């Protein structure tokens, strides 16, 4: 690492990530060698070749080896004491940063000092983009979509209310509820006021709950619509757990975050509402076969969760302490 303080500190948490790690680290290498950024890769006791790749091929990176899999939040938090940048970029190992993408993202954040957190748009391997601008999970949003009342709204109103796939890709939004931790850039002062990520869940949902705390601390969260990072989504998770277990963990993480934000009773009602919505979609005669199959998969997860109860541990603090 350069002796001069970098602008951005980048953390990549690696677990079963050797298939995409080289491309990810190569895409940011120039900014690290120039001293514009610093890079900390956390090896979460990965059983593959991730740590070897970093140690042998990317000596400019600081490699932290964890003796256990601390999860995404735990890995990121482990790196925090080493970081010196004005901004902290949490970058998944299956993300590729475009040329000058990091500079543009920082310049955009600098223009909006009210933003504590920002994100580029995320483009999948096929070139498709679903906006990183998200709303918190809510009963009102789920009921609105289930009853199709959102189709009665103007496209502009629907996009602002629900965000996600409804938001107009390419347009900035400076006041969303949350953005994925996939390529999340966080202002140092926001971390210091809101605390580090919660480590209650191994993976998924921690970005939702963290954004909730950061907003409560007085910061806004935004999406840079003109900037796109490529994301080969879920490769590490699918290799580790398989698609069925990954789907379960995604929903479990989301509901765990919801329980900490709104309480277990609200979360259970939301879960039941979503289960009903998926049941309708799974049997709707006008839905395509693939859509009905996808809905059945999500319905199975929700049915099992409702039978087993909510495993979420309600978070009663403000997240992990940042420390001195």
N, C-alpha and C positions, 0 to 999 in steps of 0.2 A: 504494500500500500504506500501511496505517496505521503511524504511528511506534511505536505500542504493539505489543508482541509478540503475534501471533495465537496462538490455540490450535491451529489446524490449518493446515498448508500443503498446498494442493491443486495437483497437477501434472496437466495434460491434454496429451498428446502428439497433435498433429494431423497427419494425412496422408490426403488424399482424404476429409476428414471434414465437409465443409461441409453435407452433407445432414442431419446430426443435431447439429451443434455448437451451434447456437443453443439448442436445447431443453436440452442438457446444461448449458451455461453459465448459462442462465436459471434452472435449478433450484437453483443454488448461489449465485446473485448476491446474494441477501439476506444470506447469512452473510458475504460478502466486504465488502459495503457497511457492515455493522454492525461490522466489524473482528474478528469472531470467527475468520474464516479469511482467508488470502491466496491468491491465484490466480496461477499461472505457467502460461501456455500456450506450449508449444514447437512452433513450426512446423517440421516436419521436411522443409523444402524441398518442401512440398506443391504440386502443380501446379494445385490448384483454388483456391477463394476462401476457404479457411479463415483465412489470415492477415488478409485484408481484413475479414472478419466480426469478428474479435477486435479489430483496431485501430479500426474505425469504430463498432462497436456495444457493445463491452465495455471501455471505457477504464479501468475499475478493475483489469483484469488486466494483469500484466506479460507482454509478448510477447517471447519469445526466437526469433530467426530463425536456424535452422541452414542452412548453405550446402549441406549434403548430408543425405540421409535416413540418420540415425544408428540407425534402428530404435527399438523401444519402450524398451529398456533404455538405449540411448545418449541418447535424448531425456530420459528421466527423470533420468539422471545429470547431464545438462547443467544441469538446473534446481537441483540440490541446493545449490550454493554460495549461492544466493539465499534459501534457505528458513530461516525462523526459528521455526516452530511446534513445539510439543511433539510433535505427531503429523504424519505425512506421509501424505496420501491420494493414492494413484495412481488416477486416474479415467479410464476410457476415454471418448472423445468420443461414444460411442453409449449412454451410461448416463444415466438420469434419476434424480436424488436426490429422494425424497419430502419433503414438508414436514416440517421438524424432524428429518429423517433423519440429518443430520450430527451434530446435538446428541445424539441418542439413541445413535449409534454411539460417540461420544467418551465419553459417560457410561458406556456398557457397558465400554469399554476401561479406564476409570478404576477400575471395580469389580474388575478382574482384573489387578493389576500384574505378574503372571507372564507375561502375554501380550505377546509382542513384535510379533505380527501378528494382525490380525483382518479379518473380512469380513462384510458382510451376506449374506443369501441373495439370489440373482439370479433375477429373473422375466423371462421372455421376452415378446415382443410379444403372444402369445396368452394370457398369464396363467399359463403353466406354470412350475413351479419344479423345478429339479434342484439339490440342495444344493451349496453351494460347499465343503463339507467333503470333502477328497480324501485318498486314500492315494497314496504314491509308487508308480510303476510297479514291479511285481515279478513274478518268475516264479511264486511261490506263488499270488498273486492270479489271474494269467492262467490257470494250470492248473486252479485251483479252479473258475473259471467255465466253462472249456472242457469239463471233464468233468461239469459240472452238480452237483458235490459241494456247492456252496453252497446248493442247494435242500434239502439234507438238514438244514441248520442251522435253528435257531429264527430268526424274523425279527429279534429283538433282537441275537443273535450275528452274524448275517449283516450287519446294518446297521453294527455296530461294526467288524467286520473289513474291510469293503470300502468303506464310506462312499459318496460320490457319490449315484447314484440310489437306493441302498438306504437312505440315512439318512432319518430321520423329519423331514421339513421342519417347521419351527416349533420345534424343540428346539435349545437351545444345545449346542455341543460345544467343550470347552476344551483339547483335545489332538489336533488333526488333524495330518496330515503337511504339507499345503500347501493354499493357497487361490489362486484365480486372481488375476492382477494387475488384473482388471477394475475392482474397487472396493476395493482393498486398503489398509487403514490400518496404518501401521507406527510404532511408538514410536521416537522419535529415538534413544534409547539403544541400541535394537536395531540401527539402521543403523550407529551408531558402533562397535559391537562386532563386527558381522559383515561390514561393508563394503557398498559399493553393488552394484547389479545387475551381473551379468556381461554383457558386450557381445559374447560369442562368436557369438550368433545374432541375425539381424536382427529376428526376431519369433517368439514361441512358445517355451516351455520355460524362459525366464529366470525366471519366477515359481517354477517347481518347484525349480530349483537354488538360488535365493535363499532360499526357505523352508528348504531343507536346511541351508544355511550358518547361518541364523538359529537353527535348532533346535540345531545343533552348538555354537553360542555360548551355549546354556543357556536360551533362551527357548522358550515354548510358542506355539502358533498356534491360533486359535479362530474359530468362526463364531457370529454372533448370530442365532439362529433366529427371533426375533420381528420382525426388520427385513428388509424387501425393497426392493432397488433394481431399477428396470426396466432391462433390458439388451437393446438391439436388436442381437443378436450378429452379428459378422462383416461388417457393412455396408462398412466401409472396406476390409477385406481382400479381399472379393469384388469390389468395384469396381476394386481395384488389380490383382489376379491372376486372378480367376475362381475358381469353386468347386473345380475340380480342383487348381490350383496351391495354393490355400489348404489343402486337405486334405493335400497333400504336405508343406507347410511346418509344419503342426501336428504331424504325426508326426515329421518331421525334428527339430523343436525338442524334442519330448519325448524322443526317443532320444539327442539330443546331451546333454541334461541328465542322462539316465540314465547315459551313458558317463562323464561327469565325476564322477558320484556313486558308481558301482559298477564302472566299468571297461568297456572295449570288449568283452571276451569275454562278460561277463554281458549286455551290451546286445544283442549279436548273437544270443545264445540266446533272449532275450526277444522279439526281433523275429521269429525263426523260429517261436516258440511262438504268437505272436499271428497270424502268417500262417496257421498250421495251423488256428487257431480260426476265422478268417474264411473259410477254405476250407470248413470243416464247415458254417458258417452259410450260406454262399452256395449250398450244394447240399442243405440240409436240407429234406425234403419238407413238414415241418410248419411251416416259417416262411412268413410272408406274403410276397407278391411284392416289396413295398417293402423288407422286411427283407433278403431275399436280394440285391436290387439294391444296397442300401447296403453289405452285406458284400462283394460283388464289387468295389465301388469301393475299399474299404479293402484288399482283397486285392491289387489291381493296384499300389497304392502300395508295399505290403510286398514284393511280388515284384520290383519294380524296385529297391527299396533293397537287397534281398538280393543281387541280381545285381551292383549297382554298389558294394557295400560300404558301410560306415558312414562318412559324411562328417564325423561329429562330431570336433571337436578337443577332446581331453581337457584339461580345465582343471586346471592344476597349482598355482594360487595360491588366494587367498581372495577373489577378486573385485576390482573396482576399488577403489582406495583412497578413503576418505572425505576425507582431507585435514584441515587444521586447521579 
